[in-house]
Amino acid sequence: ASAERSAAGCSIKLEEDAVAEYLTSNIVMLKWMISEGYGDVRTITRRIKAMEEWLANPSLMEADSDAEYAHIIEIDLADIKEPIVCCPNDPDDAKLLSEVSGVDVDEVFIGSCMTNIGHFRAAGKLIEKFGGSLPTRMWVTPPTKMDSAQLKDEGYFNIYGKAGARVETPGCSLCMGNQARVGDNTTVLSTSTRNFPNRLGTGANVYLTSAELAGVGAILGKLPSPAEYMEYASQIDATAADTYRYLNFDKMEEYTKKADTVILQVEA
């Protein structure tokens, strides 16, 4: 990633409650990992201890009240009326959906560490309602084993399988660029963060999109118009609270039950 893109993360202001929710969940997940034999136990234990220390005394970095900036850029999200995609093959080449709608799509990849379980549910719900075989080749790769197990339990792997999608082993898959590959010279919709030339496939033209837009593209075999997209998006909105529900491990008995049995080692 470029320095500019990395620095963009500094523009995000986090809330203590959100960080606390995330860490509380992850402490349970890490203890569960120890109970399942994951290693290195000492490393995982140190991470748990660091999280517990932060929760006992939460504090976040924030800008100084008198900070000076080289530029101030204000974006009113109310002015964004349609999805934005990054075009082949440069993640900085961002365009409105209306500028690229109608482009034929050969393959679709929903995966990478930028996705969470809600994205797979959302695309799955669209495909379930579609009810047929997809005209595109679709790759589905949950980022973690925990996401994969939950999606399987909720029936989403069955939905994807019936539509002809290929469900990959949890991990990087196409996003890594040196594992599975899309077909040569294909046009692809991907939820990954990079679309550099030849990364996902030789000569592939890769558009970076949301999982929801990727799901619509997989169904239609093309990049939809904004109106077409919004019609599908309205179906997701109806069940958004359930669809985008996080994996909060501290509220899931299959994880808390094992996590509660773990006694952390104290380093000498």
C-alpha positions as CSV (number, residue, x, y, z in Angstrom):
1,A,0.0,0.0,0.0
2,S,1.2,3.5,-0.7
3,A,2.1,5.9,2.1
4,E,-0.9,8.0,1.2
5,R,-3.3,5.1,1.6
6,S,-1.8,4.0,4.8
7,A,-1.9,7.5,6.2
8,A,-5.6,7.7,5.3
9,G,-6.2,5.4,8.3
10,C,-5.3,8.3,10.5
11,S,-8.5,10.1,9.5
12,I,-10.6,7.4,11.3
13,K,-11.7,8.2,14.8
14,L,-12.6,5.2,16.9
15,E,-15.0,5.0,19.8
16,E,-14.0,3.3,23.1
17,D,-17.2,1.3,23.2
18,A,-16.7,-0.2,19.8
19,V,-13.1,-1.1,20.5
20,A,-14.1,-2.6,23.9
21,E,-16.8,-4.8,22.2
22,Y,-14.2,-6.0,19.7
23,L,-11.6,-6.8,22.3
24,T,-14.0,-8.5,24.7
25,S,-15.1,-10.8,21.8
26,N,-11.5,-11.5,20.8
27,I,-10.4,-12.4,24.3
28,V,-12.9,-15.2,24.3
29,M,-11.9,-16.2,20.8
30,L,-8.2,-16.3,21.7
31,K,-8.9,-18.4,24.8
32,W,-11.0,-20.8,22.6
33,M,-8.0,-21.0,20.3
34,I,-5.8,-22.1,23.2
35,S,-8.3,-24.7,24.2
36,E,-8.3,-26.0,20.6
37,G,-4.5,-26.4,20.7
38,Y,-3.5,-23.3,18.7
39,G,0.0,-22.0,19.3
40,D,2.1,-20.3,20.4
41,V,0.3,-20.3,23.7
42,R,2.7,-17.7,25.2
43,T,2.1,-15.3,22.3
44,I,-1.6,-15.7,22.5
45,T,-1.6,-15.2,26.3
46,R,0.4,-12.0,26.0
47,R,-2.2,-10.7,23.5
48,I,-5.0,-11.6,25.9
49,K,-3.2,-9.8,28.8
50,A,-2.6,-6.7,26.7
51,M,-6.3,-6.6,25.7
52,E,-7.4,-7.1,29.3
53,E,-5.1,-4.3,30.5
54,W,-6.6,-1.9,27.9
55,L,-10.1,-2.8,28.9
56,A,-9.2,-2.0,32.5
57,N,-8.0,1.4,31.5
58,P,-9.3,2.3,28.0
59,S,-7.5,5.1,26.2
60,L,-7.4,6.0,22.5
61,M,-5.2,8.3,20.5
62,E,-6.9,11.3,19.1
63,A,-5.9,14.5,17.3
64,D,-4.7,17.5,19.4
65,S,-7.3,20.2,19.8
66,D,-4.8,22.7,18.2
67,A,-3.6,20.4,15.5
68,E,-2.7,22.0,12.1
69,Y,-3.5,20.3,8.8
70,A,-2.0,20.7,5.3
71,H,-5.4,20.2,3.8
72,I,-9.0,19.7,5.1
73,I,-11.2,17.5,2.9
74,E,-14.9,17.4,3.8
75,I,-17.1,14.7,2.3
76,D,-20.9,14.8,2.9
77,L,-22.0,11.2,2.6
78,A,-25.5,12.4,1.8
79,D,-24.1,13.4,-1.5
80,I,-23.1,9.9,-2.4
81,K,-26.1,8.4,-4.2
82,E,-24.7,5.3,-5.7
83,P,-21.9,2.7,-5.2
84,I,-18.3,3.6,-6.0
85,V,-16.0,1.0,-7.7
86,C,-12.2,0.9,-8.3
87,C,-11.5,0.1,-11.9
88,P,-9.0,-2.1,-13.7
89,N,-6.3,-2.2,-12.7
90,D,-5.6,0.5,-10.2
91,P,-7.2,0.8,-6.7
92,D,-6.9,4.6,-7.0
93,D,-9.0,4.7,-10.2
94,A,-12.4,5.1,-8.5
95,K,-15.5,5.8,-10.5
96,L,-19.3,5.9,-9.8
97,L,-21.2,2.8,-10.7
98,S,-23.1,4.7,-13.4
99,E,-19.9,5.3,-15.2
100,V,-19.1,1.6,-15.6
101,S,-22.6,0.0,-15.6
102,G,-23.2,-2.6,-18.3
103,V,-19.7,-4.0,-18.3
104,D,-19.9,-7.8,-18.8
105,V,-18.6,-9.8,-15.8
106,D,-17.1,-13.3,-16.1
107,E,-16.0,-14.1,-12.5
108,V,-16.8,-12.8,-9.0
109,F,-14.7,-13.1,-5.8
110,I,-16.1,-12.5,-2.4
111,G,-13.4,-12.9,0.2
112,S,-10.2,-11.3,1.7
113,C,-9.6,-9.9,5.2
114,M,-11.7,-6.9,4.3
115,T,-14.9,-8.9,4.5
116,N,-16.9,-10.0,7.5
117,I,-19.6,-12.6,8.0
118,G,-22.3,-10.1,7.2
119,H,-21.0,-9.6,3.7
120,F,-21.3,-13.3,2.9
121,R,-24.9,-13.4,4.4
122,A,-25.9,-10.4,2.3
123,A,-24.7,-11.8,-1.0
124,G,-26.1,-15.2,0.0
125,K,-29.6,-13.8,0.6
126,L,-29.5,-12.2,-2.9
127,I,-28.5,-15.4,-4.5
128,E,-31.0,-17.4,-2.5
129,K,-33.8,-15.2,-3.8
130,F,-32.4,-15.4,-7.3
131,G,-32.9,-19.2,-7.1
132,G,-31.1,-20.2,-10.2
133,S,-27.6,-21.1,-11.5
134,L,-25.3,-18.1,-11.7
135,P,-24.2,-17.0,-15.2
136,T,-20.8,-16.2,-13.7
137,R,-18.1,-18.2,-12.0
138,M,-18.2,-17.3,-8.4
139,W,-15.6,-17.8,-5.7
140,V,-16.6,-17.6,-2.0
141,T,-13.8,-17.5,0.6
142,P,-14.6,-16.7,4.2
143,P,-11.6,-15.1,5.9
144,T,-11.5,-17.3,9.0
145,K,-12.4,-20.9,10.1
146,M,-14.9,-19.4,12.5
147,D,-16.7,-17.4,9.8
148,S,-16.7,-20.5,7.6
149,A,-18.2,-22.7,10.4
150,Q,-20.9,-20.2,11.2
151,L,-21.9,-19.7,7.6
152,K,-22.1,-23.5,7.1
153,D,-24.3,-23.8,10.2
154,E,-26.6,-21.1,8.9
155,G,-27.0,-22.8,5.6
156,Y,-25.2,-20.3,3.3
157,F,-22.8,-22.9,1.9
158,N,-25.8,-24.8,0.6
159,I,-27.2,-21.6,-1.0
160,Y,-23.9,-20.9,-2.7
161,G,-23.4,-24.5,-3.8
162,K,-26.8,-24.7,-5.4
163,A,-26.1,-21.6,-7.4
164,G,-22.8,-23.1,-8.7
165,A,-20.4,-21.0,-6.6
166,R,-17.1,-22.4,-5.5
167,V,-16.5,-22.3,-1.8
168,E,-12.8,-22.1,-0.9
169,T,-10.8,-23.0,2.2
170,P,-10.9,-20.1,4.6
171,G,-8.0,-17.7,4.1
172,C,-6.6,-15.5,1.3
173,S,-7.4,-17.6,-1.9
174,L,-7.6,-15.3,-5.0
175,C,-6.5,-12.2,-3.0
176,M,-3.0,-13.7,-2.4
177,G,-2.4,-14.0,-6.1
178,N,-0.3,-17.1,-5.8
179,Q,-3.0,-19.6,-4.9
180,A,-6.2,-20.0,-6.9
181,R,-6.4,-17.9,-10.1
182,V,-9.2,-16.5,-12.2
183,G,-9.3,-17.3,-15.9
184,D,-6.9,-15.5,-18.3
185,N,-8.2,-12.2,-19.6
186,T,-11.5,-12.3,-17.7
187,T,-13.4,-9.5,-16.2
188,V,-13.8,-9.9,-12.4
189,L,-15.6,-8.2,-9.5
190,S,-13.6,-8.6,-6.3
191,T,-14.1,-7.6,-2.7
192,S,-10.3,-7.5,-2.1
193,T,-8.4,-4.3,-1.7
194,R,-5.9,-4.6,-4.6
195,N,-6.5,-5.1,-8.3
196,F,-2.9,-4.7,-9.6
197,P,-2.3,-6.1,-13.1
198,N,-2.1,-10.0,-13.2
199,R,-2.6,-10.3,-9.4
200,L,-5.9,-12.3,-9.5
201,G,-5.3,-13.8,-12.9
202,T,-3.2,-13.2,-16.0
203,G,-4.6,-10.4,-18.1
204,A,-7.6,-10.1,-15.8
205,N,-9.5,-6.8,-15.6
206,V,-10.6,-6.5,-11.9
207,Y,-13.1,-4.1,-10.5
208,L,-13.1,-3.7,-6.7
209,T,-16.6,-3.6,-5.3
210,S,-18.6,-4.2,-2.2
211,A,-19.8,-7.8,-1.5
212,E,-23.4,-6.6,-2.1
213,L,-22.5,-5.2,-5.5
214,A,-20.5,-8.3,-6.3
215,G,-23.5,-10.4,-5.5
216,V,-25.7,-8.5,-7.9
217,G,-23.0,-8.6,-10.6
218,A,-22.8,-12.4,-10.1
219,I,-26.5,-12.7,-10.7
220,L,-26.8,-10.4,-13.7
221,G,-23.5,-11.2,-15.3
222,K,-22.7,-7.5,-15.6
223,L,-22.1,-4.4,-13.6
224,P,-25.7,-3.2,-12.8
225,S,-27.1,0.3,-13.3
226,P,-27.5,2.2,-10.0
227,A,-31.3,1.6,-10.3
228,E,-30.8,-2.1,-10.7
229,Y,-28.4,-2.2,-7.8
230,M,-30.8,-0.3,-5.5
231,E,-33.6,-2.7,-6.3
232,Y,-31.5,-5.6,-5.1
233,A,-30.1,-3.6,-2.1
234,S,-33.6,-2.9,-0.9
235,Q,-34.0,-6.7,-0.4
236,I,-31.0,-6.6,2.0
237,D,-32.2,-3.6,3.9
238,A,-35.3,-5.5,5.1
239,T,-33.2,-7.9,7.2
240,A,-30.1,-5.7,7.8
241,A,-30.0,-6.1,11.6
242,D,-29.8,-9.9,11.3
243,T,-27.7,-10.0,8.1
244,Y,-24.9,-7.8,9.4
245,R,-24.8,-9.4,12.9
246,Y,-21.1,-9.8,14.0
247,L,-19.5,-12.9,15.4
248,N,-19.4,-11.8,19.0
249,F,-17.6,-14.8,20.5
250,D,-18.3,-13.7,24.1
251,K,-22.0,-14.2,23.4
252,M,-21.6,-17.6,21.6
253,E,-21.8,-20.6,24.0
254,E,-19.7,-22.9,21.8
255,Y,-16.8,-20.5,22.3
256,T,-17.4,-19.3,25.9
257,K,-17.8,-22.8,27.2
258,K,-14.3,-23.8,26.1
259,A,-12.8,-20.4,26.8
260,D,-14.0,-20.5,30.5
261,T,-11.9,-23.7,31.0
262,V,-8.6,-22.0,30.0
263,I,-6.2,-20.9,32.8
264,L,-3.7,-18.4,31.5
265,Q,-0.1,-19.1,32.3
266,V,1.8,-16.3,34.2
267,E,5.3,-15.7,32.8
268,A,8.1,-15.7,35.3
